[in-house]
Amino acid sequence: MIKSALAAVVAAPLFAGAAVAGPYVNVEANSASLGSDYIGTETDLHVGYEGDLGESASWYIQAGPAFVALDGEDLETEFSGRLGAEVAVTEDLDLYGEFKYLSGDDALYRTEVGVKYTF
């Protein structure tokens, strides 16, 4: 599973119709609390590729290990990945979306969509 996902990450730019801007490394830590009760932290260590889709859109794909530290539990190492895009609707308005995957006993799938207005 992990080998095929990593192969897809590496091969994705080869099949993209647009130019690839290049590889990057993204390290991100996300912590969660419910009220004053700390739940845990997930730290992603990703390698990714990003590129343009014409003049007004861009895409990215990234994947790598995710270190999951839930409160009171041992550190778990999982696999995580993200795929996203951003489209400029006007000079001041962008739409974006992201799909995230986190492996584990109960795999986590998350989507994020939004609008960014610059003024």
Buried (B, 14 or more C-beta within 10 A) or exposed (E): EEEEBBEBBBEBBEEBEEEBBEEEEBEEEEEEEEEEEEEBBBBBBBBBBBBBBEEEBBBBBBBBBBBBBBEEEEEBEBBBBBBBBBBBEEEEEBBBEBBBBBBEEEEBEEEEEEEEEEE
